[in-house]
Amino acid sequence: MPNLNSLMTGGCFGRLRSSDPPITVPAWTSMMSSRNPGQLGFYGFRNRRIGEYGGKWIATAGAVKVDRAWDILSRMGKRCCVLNVPQTYPVKPINGAMVSSFLTPGNDSDYTYPRSLKAEIEAATDGYMIDCENFRTEDKQQLLQQIHAMTHKRFEAATHLWTQHGPWDFFMVVYMGPDRIQHGFWKYVDPGHRKHEPGNPLADCIKDYYKLLDDQLGRLVAMCGPDTRVILVSDHGAKRMEGSLNVNDWLIREGLLTLKEEPRGVARFDEDNVDWSKTVAWAWGGYYARIFMNVAGREPRGVVAPGEYESVRDELIGKLQGIPDDTGRLMDTRALRPQDLFRGPHVDEAPDLLVYFDDLLWRAGQDVGHEGLYSFETEIGPDDCVHDYDGIFAMSGGGCQTNGELTGLQLMDVAPTTLAALGVGADKSMEGSAVT
Amino acid sequence: MSEQGAVIWFTGVPASGKSTIAAAVQKRMQQAGLPVENLDADEVRQNLSPNLGFTAEARDENTKRLAWMAKMLSKHGVNVLIAAVAPLRYHRERAREWCPRFVEVWTTCSLDECKKRDPKGLYARADRGEINDIAGWHMPYEEPEDAQVVCRTQEMGVGQCAEAVVVKLSELGYMGADVVGGDEGYSEEDQAKVEARLKDLGYM
């Protein structure tokens, strides 16, 4: 990947520690606002309304109440172009242009600012792709074609925005393709994956895809000109998925969650089927587990007395961290208190525990009625990888003063770094530090 | 006595988006559990002022009646939305004087765009020679000099405009910050599409 190599050798680079939790939302907003989730008020795409068992809301752009880098730059008269950054739908006015990302319902939504830009993007890309459709298909060739097509269209949109509406003071484009291809194809490329088949025809598909990305990186950098400060980031890492731990089934086995009616076979977890009078905790699944405790006075039919909250939570932590994997090996599970992770006015809205099963190697499945605790086809279909804590950071050009490999970088450093590159000081409430 | 309600007057030429954005703001307020009344100018005219035409004097009378109703409702803590052209600055300034928590929202787009939208067929009727009293075309429309919110409806979608209004209301202290953001922008159908995509991608 010569263009990535050029960025690294011409400037600085390092691992970029993601947010807790290390998932797209809140990661990208944490990155571009330099705020931790306790300040932001969301801990994933969906978030629970405290005090309502089934109440949930999706963290759209409307949930972002703090400035992201482009808001600050817009107010200062800098021209900003933001393309496909997660959590930008619904789009908001900006001093420039915005094309929202995959929280957009569909191509018939108003996904651009200004509104008139949508027709241009559709024309320039011959039909814009917000995201891959039917991601869970077993037809992997079709999925691979979609990922490539989406990547080319993203590049076409970026090129159009630069050549027809540039130059820009700040230009940001996010490619979701790496995330999609890794989730979809990891087992084909990683001999360590339990479903890997040596010699399979897709063994190089991720490597080849990264070569495509590197080529596009080079062309975008060339398009922006030699005096441009280029910053390459990713919001989290990836690694093989071992399987899915059926966390609500585990809670049921532990006597901590009781259903009114036993499910016949695997069933969606339904809060209406929970006997709350006999339930201490329940969970949401995904790339990490969220454990919610049924606290008296906080929840409609809470049973955990407030005075016993910490001891019950400690007990839960001990039990969760003692779960073995399917071979009997003790998992390296981390059950984390939000108070230890986050600071800010929204910490009390966080789940009672954030759980990374076996250091994130195992997803959390929230459906119930499985025969065992471990599933190797997720409830949603094929998924080969999970997220990891470290993404990447590389920066060079445009007066970059730092060289070589850096350590200790975190997601929240990116916004201050971006602002510093444009000669703008970071907001005092930003939590990261600028790399110059 | 309950806290004074806000009066949000959506002004702009016909088909500039006033009623559409007012309806979106109304929905946001209702979702937040806030008392709100949307005084539709046509409905009020039909029910309270059926004999009023569209002369300058008639428009003055109609806007005066709307402002007075808003004053009465807002006194009792009801937030009032009015989508009415109110073509003269004087109309809006009178309402501002009567209603302590008054917010002027200007919806604006090109005449060509208005003609393209034409939800009530006014511009088509004007083209056929049936009417010649459309504010901003045949008759004066005095653009606000200092509207608190400007919705350029050719550049901004309905959701963006509604969000701009509720953000302003929150900034002015007329309602809490919890009305801002959240699930804003999704119809039930849109929410289902996004949830299906997120589930497909493994996030839910």
Interface residues (C-beta under 8 A of the other chain):
Chain A: I23 T24 V25 G44 F45 R46 W57 I58 T60 A61 G62 A63 V64 K65 Y89 P90 V91 K92 P93 F102 L103 T104 P105 G106 S109 D110 Y113 P114 R115 S116 D131 N134 F135 R136 R180 H183 G286 Y287 R363 T378 I380 G381 D383
Chain B: R152 Q154 E155 M156 G157 V158 G159 Q160 E163 A164 A177 V180 G181 G182 D183 E184 G185 Y186 E189 D190 Q191 K193 V194 E195 R197 L198 K199 D200 L201 G202 Y203 M204
